Amino acid sequence: MSDPRTAAGDESLRTLGSRPPFYRDATVVRWIAQVGALALVLGALWFLAAEAGDSLRASGAQIDFDFISEHIGIKVGSGIDTSPDTGGRALFVGMVNTIRMAAAGIALASVIGVLVGLARLSSNWPVRRLAGMYVESLRNIPLLVQILVYAAVLTALPNVSFGMGPIPGWVHLSNKGLSVPRVFVADGFYQWAVILVIGAVVARIVFRRLATRREMTGEQTQAGAWATGTIAAFAIVGWFVHPIFGWLGSPIRSLSDAVGKIPQGVVQLAAAVIAAAVAVWWIRKFLASRRTPAGLTRLTDDDWFRMIFAVITAGIVVFLFAVLWPGLSSWIVNSSSDGLGVLADKFGNGRTGQPIDAMRPDIVQPGHFANYGPAGLNLSTGFAAVYFGVVFYTSTFIAEIVRGGILAVPKGQNEAAEALGLRRSTTLRRVILPQALRVILPPVGNQYLNLTKNTSLAIAVGYSDLVQIGQTVYNQTGKTLQVVAVWMLFYLACSLTISVVVNFFNIRLRIVER
């Protein structure tokens, strides 16, 4: 006969080991709260959008996007198309102008910021003081004021004339802006790019083999130097033999025609298969991360919810392509076919010239007044004012971020490098900066976002960026809300793109712990 106390103890142990009701399970409650909050926010947005739409329709305001495909009769001061035939084309020109300024500004602001940040830590007193004056003066002056000052200085310069400088034939500066030598992609670039891709693959193989031999034997194989030399050899040889890849135009054209004939249902099926495959791949990778030498560890409720969420995401993608937005499949087919057709044109029609070419700026006088010719890289007064403003202003913040990142590296790292007899430049390049980049990258990414958004101040000096062209479009069409929505989506896309790129390198530089 069993002891009642023992039976009662076993019952209490079973009670303690049993799971609580789902409404008291912390993991379940947390996920229900998150999903409920998301549904509440989406529902509120849907309700507000519906109410706003009803109010606009009741007031007679149009909320369609027909202006994108209609001729609105506006002119653009500068860009890839100064006489766009539709409102959508005009906005696209503004997007290209904004991206050009942002990309060029990020590149130059990064270089200046790094140099000024290093100068702020220099042991040379005049250099350190000049760098400090640069930072403290420019970052405390509002950006709009700086842009207006640069524009005023440029417009006060003399008119364009033959033989003008400051470096005649190379750099021309006048009230029309700045004209400098232009380096551009020539006819043979895409054939040459094929050879560069092949060279990059070969260089990667060479690097991995030499790096593996170095790890196995300890021999100094100079893997990086050999890989760089391999790419350089392919580039030099390809400069002369690149026309041999001109035949690629025909198969790419055939591929473009084949893609254009793909039915919409095939794209929807492919999207469903890809979404399911990605979900399965993620779940398998997730389970592999939970596997130990003894086998698969016990999955928590959080783990199960993550896998369920991956499946739901795949289902949303399928629903988007099949039901919510079936026209997206046709857009993908048409855009892919057009893109391949443009690429095919880059290889055909006798494009056998040199891959890259350059031209010096010139001055022409077609009428009574001289002006910059098409040979050089011409920066209009508005573009130059905004460009110099965002570059110099952003570079001051990048300089401080670089200085702080270097100071964040432990002092012992510098002392250890000095004890090994490394030169200061080698210490900075090999020891300090690689460690400082982990601290520098996140805030520098924020400055890149700020620079991109600050280009919207171009409207103050009349440069044709997206905001200025958008304002003209909604003045002509009355579609203010639609244009503002395009602005929001464009700057959101730019912000997300910059964030993804910066986060990619940030993850690559993080310290991997055991």
For each residue, the residues with C-beta under 8 A, 3 or more apart:
1:
2: 6 7
3: 6 7
4: 7 8
5: 8 9
6: 2 3 9 10
7: 2 3 4 10 11
8: 4 5 11 12
9: 5 6 12 13
10: 6 7 13 14
11: 7 8 14 15
12: 8 9 15 16
13: 9 10 16 17
14: 10 11 17 18
15: 11 12 18
16: 12 13
17: 13 14
18: 14 15
19: 25
20: 24 25
21: 24 25
22: 25 28
23: 28 29
24: 20 21 29
25: 19 20 21 22 28 29 301
26: 29 30
27: 30 31 300 301 302 305
28: 22 23 25 31 32 301
29: 23 24 25 26 32 33
30: 26 27 33 34
31: 27 28 34 35 301 302 305
32: 28 29 35 36
33: 29 30 36 37
34: 30 31 37 38
35: 31 32 38 39
36: 32 33 39 40
37: 33 34 40 41
38: 34 35 41 42
39: 35 36 42 43
40: 36 37 43 44
41: 37 38 44 45
42: 38 39 45 46
43: 39 40 46 47
44: 40 41 47 48
45: 41 42 48 49
46: 42 43 49 50
47: 43 44 50 51
48: 44 45 51 52
49: 45 46 52 53
50: 46 47 53 54
51: 47 48 54 55
52: 48 49 55 56
53: 49 50 56 57 63
54: 50 51 57 58
55: 51 52 58 59
56: 52 53 59 61 62 63 481
57: 53 54 60 61 63
58: 54 55
59: 55 56
60: 57
61: 56 57
62: 56 66 478 479
63: 53 56 57 481 482
64: 482
65: 68 479 482
66: 62 69 70
67: 70 72 86 87 88 473 477 479 482
68: 65 86 87 88 91
69: 66 86 87 88
70: 66 67 86 87 477
71: 85 86
72: 67 86 87 90 473 476 477
73: 476
74: 84 90 469 472 473 476
75: 82 83
76: 79 81 82 83 84 90 93 94 464 469
77: 82 380 382 462 463 464
78: 82 97 380 382 383 463 464
79: 76 82 93 94 96 97 464
80: 93 96
81: 76 84 89 93
82: 75 76 77 78 79
83: 75 76
84: 74 76 81 87 89 90 92 93
85: 71 89
86: 67 68 69 70 71 72 89 90
87: 67 68 69 70 72 84 90 91 473 476 477
88: 67 68 69 91 92
89: 81 84 85 86 92 93
90: 72 74 76 84 86 87 93 94 469 472 473
91: 68 87 88 94 95 466 469 470 473 483 486
92: 84 88 89 95 96
93: 76 79 80 81 84 89 90 96 97 464 469
94: 76 79 90 91 97 98 464 465 466 467 468 469 470
95: 91 92 98 99 466 490
96: 79 80 92 93 99 100
97: 78 79 93 94 100 101 463 464 465 466
98: 94 95 101 102 452 455 456 465 466 490
99: 95 96 102 103 494
100: 96 97 103 104
101: 97 98 104 105 383 386 387 390 455 458 465
102: 98 99 105 106 451 452 455 494
103: 99 100 106 107
104: 100 101 107 108 387
105: 101 102 108 109 387 390 391 394 451 455
106: 102 103 109 110 448 451 452
107: 103 104 110 111
108: 104 105 111 112 391 395
109: 105 106 112 113 390 391 392 394 395 398 447 451
110: 106 107 113 114 395 398 444
111: 107 108 114 115
112: 108 109 115 116 391 392 395 398 399
113: 109 110 116 117 394 395 396 397 398 399 401 402 444
114: 110 111 117 118 398 399 402
115: 111 112 118 119
116: 112 113 119 120 131 134 135 395 396 399 402
117: 113 114 120 121 131 398 399 400 401 402 403 406
118: 114 115 121 122 402 406 428
119: 115 116 122 127 128 130 131
120: 116 117 128 131 132 135 399 400 403
121: 117 118 128 403 406 407
122: 118 119 127 128 131
123: 128
124: 127 128
125: 128 129
126: 129 130
127: 119 122 124 130 131
128: 119 120 121 122 123 124 125 131 132
129: 125 126 132 133
130: 119 126 127 133 134
131: 116 117 119 120 122 127 128 134 135 399
132: 120 128 129 135 136
133: 129 130 136 137
134: 116 130 131 137 138 396 399
135: 116 120 131 132 138 139 396 399 400
136: 132 133 139 140
137: 133 134 140 141
138: 134 135 141 146 392 393 396
139: 135 136 393 396 397 400
140: 136 137
141: 137 138 145 146 393
142: 145 146
143: 146 147 389 390 393 454 457
144: 147 148 457 460
145: 141 142 148 149
146: 138 141 142 143 149 150 389 392 393
147: 143 144 150 151 385 386 389 390 457 460 461
148: 144 145 151 152 385 460 461
149: 145 146 152 153
150: 146 147 153 154 384 385 388 389
151: 147 148 154 155 381 382 385 461
152: 148 149 155 156
153: 149 150 156 157
154: 150 151 157 175 177 178 381 384 385
155: 151 152 175 381
156: 152 153 175
157: 153 154 173 174 175
158: 161 164 174 175
159: 174 175 176 369 370
160: 164 172 174 175 176 363 369 370 371 372
161: 158 164 174 363 370
162: 363 365 370
163: 168
164: 158 160 161 168 172 173 174 363
165: 168 171 172 173
166: 171 173
167: 170 171
168: 163 164 165 172
169: 360 361
170: 167 180 181 360 361
171: 165 166 167 178 179 180 361
172: 160 164 165 168 178 179 180 361 363 372 376
173: 157 164 165 166 178 179
174: 157 158 159 160 161 164 177
175: 154 155 156 157 158 159 160 381
176: 159 160 179 371 372 378 380 381
177: 154 174 372 378 379 380 381 382 383 384
178: 154 171 172 173 378 379 384
179: 171 172 173 176 361 372 376 377 378 379
180: 170 171 172 361 376 377 379
181: 170 358 359 360 361 376 377
182: 358 359 361 375 376 377
183: 356 357 358
184: 356 357 358 359
185: 189 355 356
186: 189 353 354 355 356 357
187: 351 352 353 354
188: 191 192 242 243 351 352 353 354 355
189: 185 186 192 193 346 355 356
190: 193 194 343 346 347 351
191: 188 194 195 242 243 244 245 246 248 347 351 352 355
192: 188 189 195 196 235 238 239 242 355
193: 189 190 196 197 355
194: 190 191 197 198 242 245 248
195: 191 192 198 199 234 235 237 238 241 242 245
196: 192 193 199 200 231 234 235 238
197: 193 194 200 201
198: 194 195 201 202 234
199: 195 196 202 203 230 231 233 234 235 238
200: 196 197 203 204 231
201: 197 198 204 205
202: 198 199 205 206 230 234
203: 199 200 206 207 227 228 230 231 234
204: 200 201 207 208 227
205: 201 202 208 209
206: 202 203 209 210 223 226 227 230
207: 203 204 210 211 223 224 226 227
208: 204 205 211 212
209: 205 206 212 213
210: 206 207 213 214 221 222 223 226 227
211: 207 208 214 215 221 223
212: 208 209 215 216
213: 209 210 216 217 219 221
214: 210 211 217 218 219 220 221 223
215: 211 212
216: 212 213
217: 213 214
218: 214
219: 213 214
220: 214
221: 210 211 213 214 226
222: 210 225 226
223: 206 207 210 211 214 226 227
224: 207 227 228
225: 222 228 229
226: 206 207 210 221 222 223 229 230
227: 203 204 206 207 210 223 224 230 231
228: 203 224 225 231 232
229: 225 226 232 233
230: 199 202 203 206 226 227 233 234
231: 196 199 200 203 227 228 234 235
232: 228 229 235 236
233: 199 229 230 236 237
234: 195 196 198 199 202 203 230 231 237 238
235: 192 195 196 199 231 232 238 239
236: 232 233 239 240
237: 195 233 234 240 241
238: 192 195 196 199 234 235 241 242 355
239: 192 235 236 242 354 355
240: 236 237
241: 195 237 238 244
242: 188 191 192 194 195 238 239 245 355
243: 188 191 246 352
244: 191 241 247
245: 191 194 195 242 248 347
246: 191 243 249 347 348 350 351 352
247: 244 250 251 347
248: 191 194 245 251 252 347
249: 246 252 253 344 345 346 347 348 349
250: 247 253 254 344 348
251: 247 248 254 255
252: 248 249 255 256 340 343 344 347
253: 249 250 256 257 340 341 344 348
254: 250 251 257 258
255: 251 252 258 259 340
256: 252 253 259 260 337 338 340 341 343 344
257: 253 254 260 261 337
258: 254 255 261 262
259: 255 256 262 333 336 337 340
260: 256 257 333 334 337
261: 257 258
262: 258 259 266 267 333
263: 266 267
264: 267 268 326 329 330 333
265: 268 269 329
266: 262 263 269 270
267: 262 263 264 270 271 321 329 330 332 333
268: 264 265 271 272 321 322 326 329
269: 265 266 272 273
270: 266 267 273 274
271: 267 268 274 275 317 318 321 329
272: 268 269 275 276 317 318 321 322
273: 269 270 276 277
274: 270 271 277 278
275: 271 272 278 279 313 314 315 317 318
276: 272 273 279 280 314 318
277: 273 274 280 281
278: 274 275 281 282 314
279: 275 276 282 283 310 311 313 314
280: 276 277 283 284
281: 277 278 284 285
282: 278 279 285 286 310
283: 279 280 286 287 307 310 311
284: 280 281 287 288
285: 281 282 288 289
286: 282 283 289 290 303 306 307 310
287: 283 284 290 291 296
288: 284 285 291
289: 285 286
290: 286 287 296 297 299 303
291: 287 288 295 296 297
292: 295 296 297
293:
294:
295: 291 292
296: 287 290 291 292 299
297: 290 291 292
298:
299: 290 296 303 304
300: 27 303 304
301: 25 27 28 31 304 305
302: 27 31 305 306
303: 286 290 299 300 306 307
304: 299 300 301 307 308
305: 27 31 301 302 308 309
306: 286 302 303 309 310
307: 283 286 303 304 310 311
308: 304 305 311 312
309: 305 306 312 313
310: 279 282 283 286 306 307 313 314
311: 279 283 307 308 314 315
312: 308 309 315 316
313: 275 279 309 310 316 317
314: 275 276 278 279 310 311 317 318
315: 275 311 312 318 319
316: 312 313 319 320
317: 271 272 275 313 314 320 321
318: 271 272 275 276 314 315 321 322
319: 315 316 322 323 324
320: 316 317 323 324 325 328
321: 267 268 271 272 317 318 325 326 328 329
322: 268 272 318 319 326
323: 319 320 326
324: 319 320
325: 320 321 328
326: 264 268 321 322 323 329 330
327: 330 331
328: 320 321 325 331 332
329: 264 265 267 268 271 321 326 332 333
330: 264 267 326 327 333 334
331: 327 328 334 335
332: 267 328 329 335 336
333: 259 260 262 264 267 329 330 336 337
334: 260 330 331 337 338
335: 331 332 338 339
336: 259 332 333 339 340
337: 256 257 259 260 333 334 340 341
338: 256 334 335 341 342
339: 335 336 342 343
340: 252 253 255 256 259 336 337 343 344
341: 253 256 337 338 344 345
342: 338 339 345 346
343: 190 252 256 339 340 346 347
344: 249 250 252 253 256 340 341 347 348
345: 249 341 342 348 349
346: 189 190 249 342 343 351
347: 190 191 245 246 247 248 249 252 343 344 351
348: 246 249 250 253 344 345 351
349: 249 345
350: 246
351: 187 188 190 191 246 346 347 348
352: 187 188 191 243 246
353: 186 187 188 357
354: 186 187 188 239 357
355: 185 186 188 189 191 192 193 238 239 242
356: 183 184 185 186 189
357: 183 184 186 353 354
358: 181 182 183 184
359: 181 182 184 362 375 376
360: 169 170 181 375 376
361: 169 170 171 172 179 180 181 182 372 373 375 376 377 378
362: 359 372 373 375 376
363: 160 161 162 164 172 370 371 372 373
364: 370 371 372 373
365: 162 368 369 370 371
366: 371
367:
368: 365
369: 159 160 365
370: 159 160 161 162 363 364 365
371: 160 176 363 364 365 366
372: 160 172 176 177 179 361 362 363 364 376 378
373: 361 362 363 364 376
374: 378
375: 182 359 360 361 362
376: 172 179 180 181 182 359 360 361 362 372 373
377: 179 180 181 182 361
378: 176 177 178 179 361 372 374
379: 177 178 179 180 383 384 387
380: 77 78 176 177 383 384 463
381: 151 154 155 175 176 177 384 385 461
382: 77 78 151 177 385 386 458 461 462 463 464
383: 78 101 177 379 380 386 387 458 463
384: 150 154 177 178 379 380 381 387 388
385: 147 148 150 151 154 381 382 388 389 461 463
386: 101 147 382 383 389 390 455 457 458 461 463 465
387: 101 104 105 379 383 384 390 391
388: 150 384 385 391 392
389: 143 146 147 150 385 386 392 393 457
390: 101 105 109 143 147 386 387 393 394 451 454 455 457
391: 105 108 109 112 387 388 394 395
392: 109 112 138 146 388 389 395 396
393: 138 139 141 143 146 389 390 396 397 454
394: 105 109 113 390 391 397 398 447 450 451 454
395: 108 109 110 112 113 116 391 392 398 399
396: 113 116 134 135 138 139 392 393 399 400
397: 113 139 393 394 400 401 447 450
398: 109 110 112 113 114 117 394 395 401 402 444 447
399: 112 113 114 116 117 120 131 134 135 395 396 402 403
400: 117 120 135 139 396 397 403 404
401: 113 117 397 398 404 405 440 443 444 447
402: 113 114 116 117 118 398 399 405 406 436 440
403: 117 120 121 399 400 406 407
404: 400 401 407 408 439
405: 401 402 408 409 436 437 439 440
406: 117 118 121 402 403 409 432 433 436
407: 121 403 404
408: 404 405 436 439
409: 405 406 413 414 432 435 436
410: 413
411: 414 415
412: 415 416
413: 409 410 416 417 431 432 435
414: 409 411 417 418 427 431 432
415: 411 412 418 419
416: 412 413 419 420 431
417: 413 414 420 422 426 427 430 431 432
418: 414 415 421 422 427
419: 415 416
420: 416 417
421: 418
422: 417 418 426 427 430 431
423: 426 427
424: 427 428
425: 428 429
426: 417 422 423 429 430 431
427: 414 417 418 422 423 424 430 431 432
428: 118 424 425 431 432 433
429: 425 426 432 433
430: 417 422 426 427 434
431: 413 414 416 417 422 426 427 428 434 435
432: 406 409 413 414 417 427 428 429 435 436
433: 406 428 429 436 437
434: 430 431 437 509
435: 409 413 431 432 438
436: 402 405 406 408 409 432 433 439 440
437: 405 433 434 440 441 509
438: 435 441 506 509 510 511
439: 404 405 408 436 442
440: 401 402 405 436 437 443 444
441: 437 438 444 445 502 505 506 509
442: 439 445 446 502 506
443: 401 440 446 447
444: 110 113 398 401 440 441 447 448 502
445: 441 442 448 449 498 499 502 503 506
446: 442 443 449 450
447: 109 394 397 398 401 443 444 450 451
448: 106 444 445 451 452 498 502
449: 445 446 452 453 494 495 498 499
450: 394 397 446 447 453 454
451: 102 105 106 109 390 394 447 448 454 455
452: 98 102 106 448 449 455 491 494 495 498
453: 449 450 456 491 495
454: 143 390 393 394 450 451 457
455: 98 101 102 105 386 390 451 452 458 465
456: 98 453 459 465 466 467
457: 143 144 147 386 389 390 454 460
458: 101 382 383 386 455 461 462 463 464 465 467 468
459: 456 462 463 465 467 468 471
460: 144 147 148 457
461: 147 148 151 381 382 385 386 458
462: 77 382 458 459 468
463: 77 78 97 380 382 383 385 386 458 459 468
464: 76 77 78 79 93 94 97 382 458 468 469
465: 94 97 98 101 386 455 456 458 459 468 469
466: 91 94 95 97 98 456 469 470 487 490
467: 94 456 458 459 470 471 487
468: 94 458 459 462 463 464 465 471 472
469: 74 76 90 91 93 94 464 465 466 472 473
470: 91 94 466 467 473 474 483 484 486 487
471: 459 467 468 474 475 483
472: 74 90 468 469 475 476
473: 67 72 74 87 90 91 469 470 476 477 479 483
474: 470 471 477 478 479 480 482 483 484
475: 471 472
476: 72 73 74 87 472 473
477: 67 70 72 87 473 474
478: 62 474
479: 62 65 67 473 474 482 483
480: 474 483 484
481: 56 63 484 485
482: 63 64 65 67 474 479 485 486
483: 91 470 471 473 474 479 480 486 487
484: 470 474 480 481 487 488
485: 481 482 488 489
486: 91 470 482 483 489 490
487: 466 467 470 483 484 490 491
488: 484 485 491 492
489: 485 486 492 493
490: 95 98 466 486 487 493 494
491: 452 453 487 488 494 495
492: 488 489 495 496
493: 489 490 496 497
494: 99 102 449 452 490 491 497 498
495: 449 452 453 491 492 498 499
496: 492 493 499 500
497: 493 494 500 501
498: 445 448 449 452 494 495 501 502
499: 445 449 495 496 502 503
500: 496 497 503 504
501: 497 498 504 505
502: 441 442 444 445 448 498 499 505 506
503: 445 499 500 506 507
504: 500 501 507 508
505: 441 501 502 508 509
506: 438 441 442 445 502 503 509 510
507: 503 504 510
508: 504 505
509: 434 437 438 441 505 506
510: 438 506 507
511: 438
512:
513:
514:
